[in-house]
Amino acid sequence: MNHTPEQLMIGKRLRDLSASWIRSLRDTLQMFATLPPTHPNYPLPSDFPFSTTSLKEKIHWIEAVGSDAIPYRFNVRLEYYIDTSHDWSPAIWVVRSSAMSVLGRVEVDYRILADRESPLTISSDFVLEMMVQSLLREQPLRLSSRVTPNSNPVVYPGLVGNIEMFELRTLSGMLIMEVARRIVAIRRCSVCDHFLPPVGPSACIAHLLPL
């Protein structure tokens, strides 16, 4: 689909201003973290980031076009959902607008959420940080892990097992940042023999979810 110059401008402005909104939510969380808390996520919903209640914001600006000043006003929402009809479907957060549907999207591999010994905590601040990255890069992002054999015995001497690396990537596979890593037991996919994380089904997610 070909977008008009105005549509491209609106999309850029909405993503930039939505990123500013998400940053302000992070700043507010961090400010209230220094005060006696009503609850850990205050002033966001107590069950955020896994809340069924969306966060809403009104975004508006004025665009100078020649001698005219054109006002733009849009509603944006930050929403969380998960496909409960399929086991191990990712947890998903999206920022939507009334103009362009999805502006930003973050997926988290459900195996990370199900792993009680995961070195990661999917906190409110972390979800908001990932969403800012998605909005500014104008791409959906996925937090998942990959497991590799120990190829550096100098760094990991005497290691018996594999190394699991937790990474935030674009859906095309470009690395945004590595978040954590740990040593895990050797475990392989029953279909393709690839290494698997310690928690989850006995096959790669790609072999479980419908196309």
N, C-alpha and C positions, 0 to 999 in steps of 0.2 A: 504494500500500500504506500503510495506517494503522499507525503504530507506537504501542506502549503507552508510557506515561510512563517505565517502567523501561528500555525499549529506547532511548528518546531520551536518558535520563540516561547509559546505558552508552556510547552513541555519542559524546556530548559529552566524557565523561571519557576515553575511549580516544583521541580526537583530541587533547585537551589534553596528555595524558601522552605520547602518541607525538611530539607537537611538542617536548616537553621532552627526550625521548630523542634526537631528531634534532639539537636544539640542542647537547646534550652531545657528540654525535659531531663537530659543527663545532668546539666548544671544544677537544676533544682533538686534532683535526687541526691547529688553529692553535697549540696548545701544542707539539706535536712538530715543527712547522715551524721552531721556533727552535733545535732540537737537531740534532746530526749525524744525518741521515736514514738509516734502513734502506732505505726507498724513499719517494717523494714522498707517497704516500697513507697511510703508516704512522700508526696501527695498523689501518687498513682494508685490505682486499685490494689487492694491488698494481695490479690492473686495474680497480678501482673508479674511476668510476661505471658502467663498461661491463662489469661482472662478472656472470657467470652464477651466482655464488654469492650467495645472499640473505643480508642481515644480519638477525639475529634478536634479539629482546628479550622478556623476560617482564615484563608489566605487571600490577601488583596494587594494590588499594586497599581500604579498608573504608568502607562507606557506612552512616551512621546512619539507621535507619528506625524512628521512634518510640523505643521502649526497646531495640530490637535493633541489633546491629552486624553487618552482612552483608558477608562478604569476597567480592571479585571478583578473578579471576585469568584473564589472557588472554595468549596468545602473539601477537606482532606481527612482521611481516617487511617489510623493504624489498627490493623486487625490481626488476630491469631486464629488459626484453624488447623485441624489435622483430619486426615481421611481415616475414619475409624472402620471403614469397610474392608481395609486391607492391612494385615499385620505389618508392622515395621515401616509404614509410610512415614515420611519426614514430617516434623513439625514445621509449620510455615507461618511467617509474619509478612504482611504486605502493607504498603502505604498506597491507598487508592485516592483518586480524586473524582469529582463530578464531571471532569472534562476528559481525562485520558485513561480512565480505569487504573491499571497498576502503574505506579511510579517507581516503586522499589519493592524488592522481594528478597527474603532471606529464608533459606531452608536449613534445618538442622537434622542430621541423620538420627533417627530415633534410637539407634543402638547407643549413641552417646547419652541420651536421656535415660535409657534403661540400665546403664552401667553404674551401679552404686559405688564402684571404686574408680570412676573416671576422674582424671586430674582436672577436668573442666567443671565449672559451675555455670549453668546457663542462667545467669542473673539478669535482672532488668537492665543494668548498665551495659552488660555485654551484648544483649540483643539490640539495644539502641545504638551501640557503637557499630555493630555490623550493618544496621539499617542505614546509618549515615554513609558508610562505605558504598552500599548498593546505590543510594540516591546520587552520590557524587560521581560514581563511575557509570551511572545509567545502565546498570546491568544487574540481573538477579545473581545472588551469591549463594553458595552452599558450604556449610560447615560439616565436614566429615573427617574420617581418618583413613589412613592407608598403612598397611603393615609391610615392612621390608625385612629381609634377613640382616643379621649383624655383619656389615661389611667393613667395619673399622674396629678391629680388636684392640687397637691402641687406646681408643676412647672408651670402649666397653670391653675391658679385658675379662676373659673367662665367662663371657655372657652365654648362657644357654637359653635360647629363645629368640624372639624377633623384636623389632623396634616399631612401635605404633606411633605415627605422627598425626597430630590433629591440625588440620589446615582449613583455612577459608579460601575458597577458590570461586572463580566464575564458572558458569555451567559449561563453558568451553574448555575448562581445565586450567586456566591461567591462575597461578598462585598469587593471592593477595597478601597473606601472612600465615606463618606457622604459629600456632597458639600454644601447643604443648607437645610433649612426647614422653613415652614410657616404655619399659621393657615388658613384653607379654609372652605368654606361652605360645608354642607353635600350634597353629590351627589352620586347616585348609578347607576351601570350598569343595563340596561334594560333587559339583558339576564341572568346574573349570580348573580346580586345583590351586587357585590363587590363595594367598595368605588371607586370613580373616582376623578381625578383632576378637577379643576374648568373650564378648557378650553378643548374643544374637543368634539367628538361625544358622544352620549348618551349610548354607549356600550364600553366595553374593546377593545383595539386594537386587541387582539387575536380573537375577534369575527368579526372583520371587514376585516382583511387582508386574502387573499387566502392562503390555505395550500401549 
